[in-house]
Amino acid sequence: MQVIFDHSEAETGNITSFYFKPDQPVRYTAGQFIELTLPHPRPDERGIKHWFTLSSAPSQPYLRITTRLAGEQGSSFKRNLAKLKPGKAVMMSDPMGDFVLPKLIQTPLVFVAGGIGITPYLSMLQWLADTGEQRPVKLLWGINSEADIAFQDLFDKVSQHVTVIVRNPASAWGGEQGQLSPELILGLEKPGEDALIYMSGPEPMIEGLSNDLHKAGVPRRQIVTDFFPGYETI
Ligand SMILES: Cc1cc2nc3c(=O)[nH]c(=O)nc-3n(C[C@H](O)[C@H](O)[C@H](O)COP(=O)(O)OP(=O)(O)OC[C@H]3O[C@@H](n4cnc5c(N)ncnc54)[C@H](O)[C@@H]3O)c2cc1C
């Protein structure tokens, strides 16, 4: 489908959201992703097509993606994305993917995000806020530094407590620090057999964490993963 770029908003120093208007309302499920095509001169080996989770909710009029921009170190795709002019038409695939909320609303959920892997949960939490649906959710977010903290408005709106784990904090940081680990995810109380642990973020990180969780005794059927290629581990 063709969508029109509307505007972008900086979320932090290097995380930016891009808003697109579709011709007609698009049906999708919170947590799904799209493929965005951005033709540009002399694309590098990362190409003119990229996958992005829709960080907007289906209840909202625009389609939003949220991504980390590496400035001049970034791919040719990202450098051109950052230069999009409002009104520009681009091609977006239909939304797809099954990293979505489970059917049973009573299912206890542990959402684990590594860095920009927060995007599917932004969509899901916004959807819960817009529909008034209540679900038992615990959210853990591993980031590199305090400068990566964002989206507090949404977390406040849905009264969602977020445990932020900072890899390289400044000395004044009073919260959790280090790397996301099975110990942090499982916490003092191991999630019950009916719980699901969702994990989203850089591919090597999520692969390692899901294997470690499995080794720590969590059955594979309780682990739901969304891998973002192209990024380093947090
Ligand atoms: C289902 C799915 C959902 C996804 N959802 C999201 C999402 O919501 N948000 C999101 O940001 N990403 C998402 N991704 C990942 C996304 O598709 C990109 O792979 C990712 O953003 C990295 O983009 P990039 O390759 O343009 O690199 P950049 O983001 O520009 O750079 C990332 C790192 O790679 C280095 N790098 C960049 N270009 C090159 C190059 N040519 N050669 C070597 N190193 C290079 C940079 O220096 C930087 O360290 C998703 C992927 C999938 C499969």
The ligand as a Tripos MOL2 file, in Angstrom:
@<TRIPOS>MOLECULE
LIG
   53    58     1     0     0
SMALL
NO_CHARGES

@<TRIPOS>ATOM
      1 C1         10.1150   -8.3230   12.5310 C.3       1 LIG1
      2 C2         11.0970   -7.1760   12.6760 C.ar      1 LIG1
      3 C3         10.7030   -6.0330   13.3410 C.ar      1 LIG1
      4 C4         11.5980   -4.9650   13.4940 C.ar      1 LIG1
      5 N1         11.1930   -3.8440   14.1510 N.ar      1 LIG1
      6 C5         12.0570   -2.8050   14.3150 C.ar      1 LIG1
      7 C6         11.6570   -1.6300   15.0060 C.ar      1 LIG1
      8 O1         10.5250   -1.4860   15.4670 O.2       1 LIG1
      9 N2         12.5590   -0.6370   15.1240 N.ar      1 LIG1
     10 C7         13.8400   -0.7540   14.6340 C.ar      1 LIG1
     11 O2         14.6220    0.1820   14.7870 O.2       1 LIG1
     12 N3         14.2510   -1.8470   13.9880 N.ar      1 LIG1
     13 C8         13.3860   -2.8960   13.8050 C.ar      1 LIG1
     14 N4         13.7830   -4.0010   13.1420 N.ar      1 LIG1
     15 C9         15.1690   -4.0710   12.6250 C.3       1 LIG1
     16 C10        15.2850   -3.2630   11.3390 C.3       1 LIG1
     17 O3         14.6750   -3.9390   10.2650 O.3       1 LIG1
     18 C11        16.7690   -3.0040   11.0000 C.3       1 LIG1
     19 O4         17.4090   -4.2330   10.7590 O.3       1 LIG1
     20 C12        17.4780   -2.2610   12.1380 C.3       1 LIG1
     21 O5         16.7600   -1.0900   12.4490 O.3       1 LIG1
     22 C13        18.9010   -1.9030   11.7380 C.3       1 LIG1
     23 O6         18.8350   -0.9900   10.6730 O.3       1 LIG1
     24 P1         20.0560   -0.7400    9.6620 P.3       1 LIG1
     25 O7         20.5200   -2.0430    9.0990 O.co2     1 LIG1
     26 O8         19.5620    0.2790    8.6970 O.co2     1 LIG1
     27 O9         21.2240   -0.2100   10.5530 O.3       1 LIG1
     28 P2         21.3950    1.1460   11.4000 P.3       1 LIG1
     29 O10        20.3020    1.2330   12.4060 O.co2     1 LIG1
     30 O11        21.6060    2.3160   10.5020 O.co2     1 LIG1
     31 O12        22.7390    0.8190   12.1520 O.3       1 LIG1
     32 C14        22.7990   -0.1820   13.1730 C.3       1 LIG1
     33 C15        24.2700   -0.5500   13.4060 C.3       1 LIG1
     34 O13        24.8020   -1.1660   12.2390 O.3       1 LIG1
     35 C16        25.8890   -0.3800   11.7250 C.3       1 LIG1
     36 N5         25.7370   -0.3140   10.2640 N.ar      1 LIG1
     37 C17        24.8230    0.4120    9.5860 C.ar      1 LIG1
     38 N6         24.9410    0.2080    8.2750 N.ar      1 LIG1
     39 C18        25.9790   -0.6590    8.1170 C.ar      1 LIG1
     40 C19        26.5600   -1.2750    6.9930 C.ar      1 LIG1
     41 N7         26.1620   -0.9880    5.7540 N.pl3     1 LIG1
     42 N8         27.5770   -2.1580    7.2100 N.ar      1 LIG1
     43 C20        28.0030   -2.4310    8.4510 C.ar      1 LIG1
     44 N9         27.4740   -1.8660    9.5690 N.ar      1 LIG1
     45 C21        26.4870   -1.0010    9.3930 C.ar      1 LIG1
     46 C22        25.7430    0.9840   12.3520 C.3       1 LIG1
     47 O14        26.9860    1.6650   12.4410 O.3       1 LIG1
     48 C23        25.1330    0.6720   13.6900 C.3       1 LIG1
     49 O15        26.1110    0.3090   14.6160 O.3       1 LIG1
     50 C24        12.8980   -5.0620   12.9690 C.ar      1 LIG1
     51 C25        13.2830   -6.2310   12.2590 C.ar      1 LIG1
     52 C26        12.3800   -7.2620   12.1220 C.ar      1 LIG1
     53 C27        12.8000   -8.4840   11.3620 C.3       1 LIG1
@<TRIPOS>BOND
     1     1     2 1
     2     2     3 ar
     3     2    52 ar
     4     3     4 ar
     5     4     5 ar
     6     4    50 ar
     7     5     6 ar
     8     6     7 ar
     9     6    13 1
    10     7     8 2
    11     7     9 ar
    12     9    10 ar
    13    10    11 2
    14    10    12 ar
    15    12    13 ar
    16    13    14 ar
    17    14    15 1
    18    14    50 ar
    19    15    16 1
    20    16    17 1
    21    16    18 1
    22    18    19 1
    23    18    20 1
    24    20    21 1
    25    20    22 1
    26    22    23 1
    27    23    24 1
    28    24    25 2
    29    24    26 1
    30    24    27 1
    31    27    28 1
    32    28    29 2
    33    28    30 1
    34    28    31 1
    35    31    32 1
    36    32    33 1
    37    33    34 1
    38    33    48 1
    39    34    35 1
    40    35    36 1
    41    35    46 1
    42    36    37 ar
    43    36    45 ar
    44    37    38 ar
    45    38    39 ar
    46    39    40 ar
    47    39    45 ar
    48    40    41 1
    49    40    42 ar
    50    42    43 ar
    51    43    44 ar
    52    44    45 ar
    53    46    47 1
    54    46    48 1
    55    48    49 1
    56    50    51 ar
    57    51    52 ar
    58    52    53 1
@<TRIPOS>SUBSTRUCTURE
     1 LIG1         1 GROUP 0 **** ****
